[in-house]
Amino acid sequence: MSNVESLVGEWLPLPDVAEILDVKISRVHGLIDERALVALKVGERKIRSVPAEFVKDGEVLDSLKGTIAVLIDSGFTDEELITWLFTEDESLPGRPVDALRAGRKTEIRRRASALAW
């Protein structure tokens, strides 16, 4: 198991994401293409999966797309941005993904954009 896999913990295969969001699998692929979601190949079988915490109340986490855009603009790969979002930060406190889930996107995006400098 890679570091990012263990850091995230719970992953959802794309068909499960489609079921939770109540959309067709092609829409999940579209969300990934639009960078509203990020998926990595994880597990023994290397199945494309999304961190479970990217979904909340049957929807994609509202603040995720903009945050992904800021991190990509800062030069992060998909694996690096997931790692950053799920790494504890004592100054928050907690993980950036937890702050996003709590509605604190402005602070997280400010920190993410500062990473580019």
Secondary structure, DSSP 8 states (H G I E B T S, - for coil): --HHHHHH--EEEHHHHHHHHTS-HHHHHHHHHTTSS--EEETTTTEEEEEGGGEETTEE-TTHHHHHHHHHHTT--HHHHHHHHTS--TTSSS-HHHHHHTT-HHHHHHHHHHTT-
